[in-house]
Amino acid sequence: MDREISDKNILNKFTEGFCDVVDRYARYVVVSGFVAISHGRSRGTEDVDIMIERLSFSKFREMHNALVEAGFECVYPEKIEAVYEHLVGKFNVRYGWKGVELPNMEVKFAKDVLDDEQFETRGKIEFTGVDVFFPKIEEAIAFKEEYLGSDKDLEDAKHLRLIYLDRLDEDYIERYKEKIRRVKF
């Protein structure tokens, strides 16, 4: 695996490499803090969060093996069946570059219809310079403000609002917050 860093920082390169493999097996979106970080927000993170569509065990095993071939490893020293059961049980698992603790990718399966919907509205955002799928910006903001709500998440949402000032569909954000309240609470 080529780990030489050119004009991309290590977190971007790690994320693109991981997502390149996942994209061959499942739809995904990179969520949470990395959305704001990739938009220039200055804050640290040691992991990137990715939500992937629910997979059968056989498809997950294919993806897992491809990740291993590409130089990644699951941080948990469990058998692949246990890793899969964690995901199905709505827990997250972590992958990193083999033999390297950080950064790592926190992987979770989509849990509900709202998560599934993000696969339909996802997109690549040229502005970020990172070639991965992100959720629709209005959805990312709504999740951070309505569901996650930590100080860090609210600051992330504020940053995204500044970046997309005058381009946000505020009605969409409010409708999405209502969906979050119906599905997540």
GROMACS elastic network, one bead per residue, 0.5 to 0.9 nm:
[ bonds ]
;  ai    aj funct       b0    kb
    1    69     6  0.88029   500
    1    70     6  0.61491   500
    1    71     6  0.57865   500
    2     5     6  0.86758   500
    3    10     6  0.83789   500
    3    13     6  0.80002   500
    3    14     6  0.84186   500
    4    10     6  0.89164   500
    5     8     6  0.61718   500
    5     9     6  0.66398   500
    5    10     6  0.65647   500
    5    13     6  0.73823   500
    6     9     6  0.76162   500
    8    11     6  0.81450   500
    8    12     6  0.61213   500
    8    13     6  0.61982   500
    8   129     6  0.84946   500
    8   130     6  0.85157   500
    9    12     6  0.54507   500
    9    13     6  0.62995   500
    9    14     6  0.86451   500
   10    13     6  0.50867   500
   10    14     6  0.59477   500
   10    15     6  0.84596   500
   10   103     6  0.83182   500
   11    14     6  0.51001   500
   11    15     6  0.60502   500
   11    16     6  0.85597   500
   11    46     6  0.85275   500
   11    47     6  0.84856   500
   11    48     6  0.82243   500
   11   103     6  0.67533   500
   11   104     6  0.89385   500
   12    15     6  0.51129   500
   12    16     6  0.60780   500
   12    17     6  0.85019   500
   12    38     6  0.80227   500
   12   129     6  0.86810   500
   12   130     6  0.62701   500
   12   131     6  0.86716   500
   13    16     6  0.52076   500
   13    17     6  0.60501   500
   13    18     6  0.85478   500
   13   130     6  0.82685   500
   14    17     6  0.52497   500
   14    18     6  0.61852   500
   14    19     6  0.85686   500
   14    96     6  0.84843   500
   14    97     6  0.79995   500
   14   103     6  0.75028   500
   14   104     6  0.82189   500
   14   105     6  0.86488   500
   15    18     6  0.52491   500
   15    19     6  0.60156   500
   15    20     6  0.84419   500
   15    30     6  0.86621   500
   15    48     6  0.72655   500
   15   104     6  0.87801   500
   15   105     6  0.76415   500
   15   130     6  0.83004   500
   15   131     6  0.88115   500
   15   132     6  0.77524   500
   16    19     6  0.51122   500
   16    20     6  0.59094   500
   16    21     6  0.87535   500
   16   130     6  0.69415   500
   16   131     6  0.61854   500
   16   132     6  0.61795   500
   17    20     6  0.52168   500
   17    21     6  0.67632   500
   17    22     6  0.89895   500
   17    70     6  0.82623   500
   18    21     6  0.55160   500
   18    22     6  0.64343   500
   18    23     6  0.87102   500
   18    67     6  0.72454   500
   18    70     6  0.83564   500
   18    72     6  0.78231   500
   18    95     6  0.89014   500
   18    96     6  0.88349   500
   18   105     6  0.80083   500
   19    23     6  0.57959   500
   19    24     6  0.87120   500
   19    28     6  0.80043   500
   19    29     6  0.89594   500
   19    30     6  0.85759   500
   19    50     6  0.86589   500
   19   131     6  0.87217   500
   19   132     6  0.65413   500
   19   133     6  0.84057   500
   20    23     6  0.53468   500
   20    24     6  0.70100   500
   20   131     6  0.88394   500
   20   132     6  0.79611   500
   21    24     6  0.56550   500
   21    25     6  0.74514   500
   21    63     6  0.73160   500
   21    66     6  0.67362   500
   21    67     6  0.62627   500
   21    70     6  0.77262   500
   22    25     6  0.54695   500
   22    26     6  0.59086   500
   22    27     6  0.76497   500
   22    28     6  0.75018   500
   22    52     6  0.82728   500
   22    63     6  0.64481   500
   22    64     6  0.86942   500
   22    66     6  0.84595   500
   22    67     6  0.77164   500
   23    26     6  0.53962   500
   23    27     6  0.60547   500
   23    28     6  0.69897   500
   24    27     6  0.83509   500
   24    63     6  0.78932   500
   25    55     6  0.87417   500
   25    59     6  0.70748   500
   25    60     6  0.79113   500
   25    62     6  0.77873   500
   25    63     6  0.59604   500
   26    52     6  0.64092   500
   26    53     6  0.61218   500
   26    54     6  0.82128   500
   26    55     6  0.75342   500
   26    59     6  0.86849   500
   26    60     6  0.88525   500
   26    63     6  0.83504   500
   27    51     6  0.86107   500
   27    52     6  0.58319   500
   27    53     6  0.57401   500
   27   119     6  0.65004   500
   27   133     6  0.88654   500
   28    50     6  0.67390   500
   28    51     6  0.55251   500
   28    53     6  0.63017   500
   28   110     6  0.89867   500
   28   118     6  0.87241   500
   28   119     6  0.65749   500
   28   122     6  0.84316   500
   28   132     6  0.89245   500
   28   133     6  0.68426   500
   28   134     6  0.82732   500
   29    49     6  0.86032   500
   29    50     6  0.57489   500
   29    51     6  0.54732   500
   29    52     6  0.66309   500
   29   118     6  0.74753   500
   29   119     6  0.68695   500
   29   122     6  0.67432   500
   29   123     6  0.84343   500
   29   132     6  0.77038   500
   29   133     6  0.51230   500
   29   135     6  0.59115   500
   30    34     6  0.72477   500
   30    35     6  0.70846   500
   30    48     6  0.73484   500
   30    49     6  0.58449   500
   30    51     6  0.64290   500
   30    52     6  0.87717   500
   30   132     6  0.72324   500
   30   133     6  0.61911   500
   30   134     6  0.51586   500
   30   135     6  0.71402   500
   31    34     6  0.64856   500
   31    35     6  0.59637   500
   31    48     6  0.76908   500
   31    49     6  0.54587   500
   31    50     6  0.57486   500
   31    51     6  0.70114   500
   31   134     6  0.65664   500
   31   135     6  0.68399   500
   31   140     6  0.73604   500
   32    35     6  0.59358   500
   32    36     6  0.77120   500
   32    48     6  0.77639   500
   32    49     6  0.61936   500
   32    50     6  0.83199   500
   32   140     6  0.74311   500
   32   143     6  0.86334   500
   32   144     6  0.76467   500
   32   153     6  0.78346   500
   32   156     6  0.86698   500
   33    36     6  0.55427   500
   33    37     6  0.62331   500
   33    38     6  0.86315   500
   33    43     6  0.87436   500
   33    45     6  0.76225   500
   33    47     6  0.88971   500
   33    48     6  0.73868   500
   33    49     6  0.77201   500
   33   152     6  0.82889   500
   33   153     6  0.72525   500
   33   156     6  0.68941   500
   34    38     6  0.57496   500
   34    39     6  0.83208   500
   34    45     6  0.79128   500
   34    47     6  0.83658   500
   34    48     6  0.59910   500
   34    49     6  0.73387   500
   35    38     6  0.54298   500
   35    39     6  0.65489   500
   35    41     6  0.89744   500
   35   128     6  0.88762   500
   35   134     6  0.70406   500
   35   135     6  0.84788   500
   35   137     6  0.85797   500
   35   140     6  0.78294   500
   35   156     6  0.82792   500
   35   160     6  0.85345   500
   36    39     6  0.50088   500
   36    40     6  0.66703   500
   36    41     6  0.54965   500
   36    42     6  0.85710   500
   36    43     6  0.88960   500
   36   156     6  0.54937   500
   36   157     6  0.75639   500
   36   159     6  0.68852   500
   36   160     6  0.62958   500
   37    40     6  0.52331   500
   37    42     6  0.63896   500
   37    43     6  0.67777   500
   37    44     6  0.81747   500
   37    45     6  0.86490   500
   37   156     6  0.81434   500
   38    41     6  0.71014   500
   38   127     6  0.88088   500
   38   128     6  0.53721   500
   38   129     6  0.78030   500
   38   130     6  0.71724   500
   39   127     6  0.74669   500
   39   128     6  0.54754   500
   39   129     6  0.89053   500
   39   159     6  0.83559   500
   39   160     6  0.73980   500
   39   163     6  0.76429   500
   40    43     6  0.89669   500
   40   128     6  0.78994   500
   40   159     6  0.86445   500
   40   163     6  0.89955   500
   41   156     6  0.73476   500
   41   159     6  0.66672   500
   41   160     6  0.84815   500
   45    48     6  0.75345   500
   45   103     6  0.83081   500
   46   102     6  0.61820   500
   46   103     6  0.51322   500
   46   104     6  0.66432   500
   46   105     6  0.87582   500
   47    94     6  0.86833   500
   47   102     6  0.74008   500
   47   103     6  0.54415   500
   47   105     6  0.54315   500
   47   106     6  0.64517   500
   48   103     6  0.77390   500
   48   104     6  0.64676   500
   48   106     6  0.59356   500
   48   107     6  0.85035   500
   49   104     6  0.87844   500
   49   105     6  0.58949   500
   49   107     6  0.61712   500
   49   108     6  0.79048   500
   50   105     6  0.69553   500
   50   106     6  0.61454   500
   50   107     6  0.51105   500
   50   108     6  0.64357   500
   50   109     6  0.85401   500
   51   106     6  0.84639   500
   51   107     6  0.60137   500
   51   109     6  0.55593   500
   51   110     6  0.59192   500
   51   115     6  0.81439   500
   52    55     6  0.82936   500
   52   107     6  0.73487   500
   52   108     6  0.63200   500
   52   109     6  0.50256   500
   52   110     6  0.59009   500
   52   116     6  0.89531   500
   52   119     6  0.85401   500
   53   108     6  0.86088   500
   53   109     6  0.56429   500
   53   110     6  0.53387   500
   53   111     6  0.86668   500
   53   115     6  0.85215   500
   53   116     6  0.70387   500
   53   119     6  0.79007   500
   54    60     6  0.87583   500
   54    87     6  0.85918   500
   54    88     6  0.78477   500
   54   108     6  0.88162   500
   54   109     6  0.52573   500
   54   110     6  0.60168   500
   54   111     6  0.80809   500
   55    58     6  0.79856   500
   55    59     6  0.59576   500
   55    60     6  0.57555   500
   55    88     6  0.89474   500
   55   109     6  0.80373   500
   56    59     6  0.53013   500
   56    60     6  0.61064   500
   56    61     6  0.85584   500
   57    61     6  0.60114   500
   57    62     6  0.86287   500
   57    81     6  0.79040   500
   57    84     6  0.68305   500
   58    61     6  0.50712   500
   58    62     6  0.63521   500
   58    63     6  0.87764   500
   59    62     6  0.51000   500
   59    63     6  0.63346   500
   59    64     6  0.86118   500
   60    63     6  0.50422   500
   60    64     6  0.59775   500
   60    65     6  0.85012   500
   60    84     6  0.73778   500
   61    65     6  0.60229   500
   61    66     6  0.84820   500
   61    80     6  0.71854   500
   61    81     6  0.85886   500
   61    84     6  0.83817   500
   62    65     6  0.52321   500
   62    66     6  0.62011   500
   62    67     6  0.86659   500
   63    66     6  0.50692   500
   63    67     6  0.61732   500
   63    68     6  0.86790   500
   64    67     6  0.50690   500
   64    68     6  0.62962   500
   64    69     6  0.86906   500
   64    72     6  0.88726   500
   64    73     6  0.83946   500
   64    74     6  0.83700   500
   64    80     6  0.80486   500
   65    68     6  0.50385   500
   65    69     6  0.61747   500
   65    70     6  0.86085   500
   66    70     6  0.61667   500
   66    71     6  0.88025   500
   66    72     6  0.87429   500
   67    70     6  0.50211   500
   67    71     6  0.65029   500
   67    72     6  0.53034   500
   67    73     6  0.70408   500
   67    74     6  0.89352   500
   67    95     6  0.88549   500
   68    71     6  0.52218   500
   68    73     6  0.55020   500
   68    74     6  0.82309   500
   68    97     6  0.89356   500
   68    98     6  0.80967   500
   69    72     6  0.72454   500
   70    97     6  0.88749   500
   71    96     6  0.85565   500
   71    97     6  0.58437   500
   71    98     6  0.56748   500
   72    95     6  0.64400   500
   72    96     6  0.54237   500
   72    98     6  0.50063   500
   72    99     6  0.86899   500
   73    76     6  0.85914   500
   73    94     6  0.85295   500
   73    95     6  0.53975   500
   73    96     6  0.56293   500
   73    97     6  0.60888   500
   73    98     6  0.51955   500
   73    99     6  0.81092   500
   74    77     6  0.70634   500
   74    78     6  0.84205   500
   74    80     6  0.89426   500
   74    83     6  0.82886   500
   74    93     6  0.74683   500
   74    94     6  0.58548   500
   74    96     6  0.65581   500
   74    97     6  0.87303   500
   74    98     6  0.83710   500
   75    78     6  0.87106   500
   75    93     6  0.76255   500
   75    94     6  0.54839   500
   75    95     6  0.53391   500
   75    96     6  0.66128   500
   75    98     6  0.88208   500
   75   101     6  0.82357   500
   75   104     6  0.84605   500
   76    79     6  0.85907   500
   76    83     6  0.75870   500
   76    93     6  0.73951   500
   76    94     6  0.71722   500
   76    95     6  0.81849   500
   77    83     6  0.89599   500
   78    81     6  0.79872   500
   78    82     6  0.60753   500
   78    83     6  0.65307   500
   79    82     6  0.54559   500
   79    83     6  0.65440   500
   79    84     6  0.88553   500
   80    84     6  0.61610   500
   80    85     6  0.85841   500
   81    84     6  0.51657   500
   81    85     6  0.62035   500
   81    86     6  0.87483   500
   82    86     6  0.62420   500
   82    87     6  0.87813   500
   83    86     6  0.51863   500
   83    87     6  0.66033   500
   83    88     6  0.88659   500
   83    93     6  0.69992   500
   84    87     6  0.51677   500
   84    88     6  0.62176   500
   84    89     6  0.84693   500
   84    93     6  0.88815   500
   85    89     6  0.58443   500
   85    90     6  0.85792   500
   85    91     6  0.85455   500
   86    89     6  0.50313   500
   86    90     6  0.64895   500
   86    91     6  0.51171   500
   86    92     6  0.67045   500
   86    93     6  0.71125   500
   86   108     6  0.89922   500
   87    90     6  0.51755   500
   87    91     6  0.51159   500
   87    92     6  0.58913   500
   87    93     6  0.69581   500
   87   107     6  0.80348   500
   87   108     6  0.60055   500
   87   109     6  0.59109   500
   88    91     6  0.72681   500
   88   108     6  0.87535   500
   88   109     6  0.70738   500
   88   111     6  0.88193   500
   89    92     6  0.88666   500
   90   108     6  0.71470   500
   90   109     6  0.69069   500
   90   110     6  0.83431   500
   90   111     6  0.68086   500
   91   107     6  0.87473   500
   91   108     6  0.66760   500
   91   109     6  0.82425   500
   92   106     6  0.62239   500
   92   107     6  0.54254   500
   92   109     6  0.78128   500
   93   105     6  0.81088   500
   93   106     6  0.56865   500
   93   107     6  0.52706   500
   93   108     6  0.67297   500
   94   104     6  0.62426   500
   94   105     6  0.53187   500
   94   107     6  0.59226   500
   94   108     6  0.89213   500
   95    98     6  0.86066   500
   95   103     6  0.88203   500
   95   104     6  0.54434   500
   95   105     6  0.51000   500
   95   106     6  0.67124   500
   95   107     6  0.75828   500
   96    99     6  0.79576   500
   96   100     6  0.65463   500
   96   101     6  0.65366   500
   96   102     6  0.66916   500
   96   103     6  0.63375   500
   96   105     6  0.61787   500
   97   100     6  0.53478   500
   97   101     6  0.74443   500
   97   102     6  0.78397   500
   97   103     6  0.78051   500
   97   104     6  0.73980   500
   98   101     6  0.81870   500
  100   103     6  0.76629   500
  100   104     6  0.86609   500
  101   104     6  0.70291   500
  102   105     6  0.89925   500
  108   111     6  0.83971   500
  109   115     6  0.88934   500
  110   113     6  0.81922   500
  110   114     6  0.85358   500
  110   115     6  0.52613   500
  110   116     6  0.61904   500
  111   114     6  0.81122   500
  111   115     6  0.62187   500
  111   116     6  0.77440   500
  112   115     6  0.53534   500
  112   116     6  0.63332   500
  112   117     6  0.87527   500
  112   183     6  0.78105   500
  112   184     6  0.85724   500
  113   117     6  0.60699   500
  113   118     6  0.88703   500
  113   183     6  0.79335   500
  114   117     6  0.50886   500
  114   118     6  0.68239   500
  114   179     6  0.75596   500
  114   180     6  0.73534   500
  114   183     6  0.70218   500
  114   184     6  0.84359   500
  115   118     6  0.54569   500
  115   119     6  0.74394   500
  116   119     6  0.56390   500
  116   120     6  0.73897   500
  117   120     6  0.53530   500
  117   121     6  0.67893   500
  117   122     6  0.87666   500
  118   121     6  0.52103   500
  118   122     6  0.57532   500
  118   134     6  0.87820   500
  118   135     6  0.58469   500
  118   136     6  0.73322   500
  118   139     6  0.79000   500
  119   122     6  0.53384   500
  119   123     6  0.87151   500
  119   133     6  0.89920   500
  119   135     6  0.75223   500
  120   123     6  0.88459   500
  121   134     6  0.89581   500
  121   135     6  0.66003   500
  121   136     6  0.58808   500
  122   133     6  0.60468   500
  122   134     6  0.55021   500
  122   136     6  0.54262   500
  122   137     6  0.89336   500
  123   132     6  0.80171   500
  123   133     6  0.50744   500
  123   134     6  0.55105   500
  123   135     6  0.64632   500
  123   136     6  0.67189   500
  124   127     6  0.89720   500
  124   128     6  0.86787   500
  124   130     6  0.80775   500
  124   131     6  0.64947   500
  124   132     6  0.57609   500
  124   134     6  0.60041   500
  124   135     6  0.86023   500
  125   128     6  0.58584   500
  125   129     6  0.75063   500
  125   130     6  0.75716   500
  125   131     6  0.76942   500
  125   132     6  0.79490   500
  125   133     6  0.76133   500
  125   134     6  0.72801   500
  126   129     6  0.55450   500
  126   130     6  0.72215   500
  126   131     6  0.75732   500
  127   130     6  0.81817   500
  128   131     6  0.81199   500
  130   133     6  0.88118   500
  134   137     6  0.78619   500
  134   140     6  0.85923   500
  135   138     6  0.82307   500
  135   139     6  0.64554   500
  135   140     6  0.61534   500
  136   139     6  0.52819   500
  136   140     6  0.63825   500
  136   141     6  0.88367   500
  137   140     6  0.50021   500
  137   141     6  0.61948   500
  137   142     6  0.85523   500
  137   160     6  0.76822   500
  137   161     6  0.89784   500
  137   164     6  0.85301   500
  137   168     6  0.80618   500
  138   141     6  0.51796   500
  138   142     6  0.61270   500
  138   143     6  0.86539   500
  138   161     6  0.89491   500
  138   168     6  0.66976   500
  138   169     6  0.69614   500
  138   170     6  0.77604   500
  138   172     6  0.68365   500
  138   173     6  0.53317   500
  138   176     6  0.80895   500
  139   142     6  0.50194   500
  139   143     6  0.60977   500
  139   144     6  0.85555   500
  139   172     6  0.82133   500
  139   173     6  0.65281   500
  139   176     6  0.66080   500
  139   177     6  0.83097   500
  140   143     6  0.52454   500
  140   144     6  0.62405   500
  140   145     6  0.86572   500
  140   157     6  0.76625   500
  140   160     6  0.87874   500
  141   144     6  0.51873   500
  141   145     6  0.60898   500
  141   146     6  0.83293   500
  141   153     6  0.88100   500
  141   154     6  0.85278   500
  141   156     6  0.80418   500
  141   157     6  0.50181   500
  141   158     6  0.81856   500
  141   160     6  0.71601   500
  141   161     6  0.76829   500
  141   173     6  0.73619   500
  142   145     6  0.52146   500
  142   146     6  0.56276   500
  142   147     6  0.75078   500
  142   157     6  0.80404   500
  142   173     6  0.56204   500
  142   174     6  0.74655   500
  142   176     6  0.64445   500
  142   177     6  0.55202   500
  142   180     6  0.82006   500
  143   146     6  0.53720   500
  143   147     6  0.50234   500
  143   148     6  0.61620   500
  143   149     6  0.80735   500
  143   153     6  0.88359   500
  143   157     6  0.88381   500
  143   176     6  0.83745   500
  143   177     6  0.72620   500
  143   180     6  0.74937   500
  144   147     6  0.58949   500
  144   149     6  0.56025   500
  144   150     6  0.78926   500
  144   152     6  0.89749   500
  144   153     6  0.51758   500
  144   154     6  0.61131   500
  144   155     6  0.89372   500
  144   156     6  0.75127   500
  144   157     6  0.60858   500
  145   148     6  0.64357   500
  145   149     6  0.51641   500
  145   150     6  0.83587   500
  145   153     6  0.70219   500
  145   154     6  0.57673   500
  145   157     6  0.66759   500
  145   177     6  0.83671   500
  146   149     6  0.61217   500
  146   177     6  0.60406   500
  146   178     6  0.88704   500
  146   180     6  0.73203   500
  146   181     6  0.78706   500
  147   177     6  0.81988   500
  147   180     6  0.70291   500
  147   181     6  0.80106   500
  147   184     6  0.77517   500
  147   185     6  0.87183   500
  148   153     6  0.65491   500
  148   154     6  0.83244   500
  149   152     6  0.79703   500
  149   153     6  0.57294   500
  149   154     6  0.59029   500
  150   153     6  0.50491   500
  150   154     6  0.61383   500
  150   155     6  0.85438   500
  151   154     6  0.51467   500
  151   155     6  0.61701   500
  151   156     6  0.85826   500
  152   155     6  0.51396   500
  152   156     6  0.61699   500
  152   157     6  0.87079   500
  153   157     6  0.61897   500
  153   158     6  0.85546   500
  154   157     6  0.50369   500
  154   158     6  0.61216   500
  154   159     6  0.85974   500
  155   159     6  0.61507   500
  155   160     6  0.86614   500
  156   159     6  0.51040   500
  156   160     6  0.62974   500
  156   161     6  0.86297   500
  157   160     6  0.50926   500
  157   161     6  0.60935   500
  157   162     6  0.86470   500
  158   161     6  0.50423   500
  158   162     6  0.63245   500
  158   163     6  0.87818   500
  159   162     6  0.51449   500
  159   163     6  0.63102   500
  159   164     6  0.87118   500
  160   163     6  0.50285   500
  160   164     6  0.61013   500
  160   165     6  0.82063   500
  161   164     6  0.52356   500
  161   165     6  0.55911   500
  161   166     6  0.87668   500
  161   167     6  0.89640   500
  161   168     6  0.75646   500
  162   166     6  0.88004   500
  163   167     6  0.89537   500
  164   167     6  0.52753   500
  164   168     6  0.60620   500
  165   168     6  0.64956   500
  166   169     6  0.85128   500
  168   171     6  0.87695   500
  168   172     6  0.83972   500
  168   173     6  0.82363   500
  169   172     6  0.52973   500
  169   173     6  0.65096   500
  169   174     6  0.89451   500
  170   174     6  0.62674   500
  170   175     6  0.86047   500
  171   174     6  0.51709   500
  171   175     6  0.61360   500
  171   176     6  0.84951   500
  172   175     6  0.50751   500
  172   176     6  0.59778   500
  172   177     6  0.85081   500
  173   176     6  0.50804   500
  173   177     6  0.61277   500
  173   178     6  0.86809   500
  174   177     6  0.50291   500
  174   178     6  0.63338   500
  174   179     6  0.87633   500
  175   178     6  0.51167   500
  175   179     6  0.64201   500
  175   180     6  0.87795   500
  176   180     6  0.62110   500
  176   181     6  0.86892   500
  177   181     6  0.62886   500
  177   182     6  0.87159   500
  178   181     6  0.50865   500
  178   182     6  0.63201   500
  178   183     6  0.87147   500
  179   182     6  0.50786   500
  179   183     6  0.60753   500
  179   184     6  0.81536   500
  180   183     6  0.52549   500
  180   184     6  0.53770   500
  180   185     6  0.73485   500
  181   184     6  0.56702   500
  181   185     6  0.53543   500
  182   185     6  0.62115   500
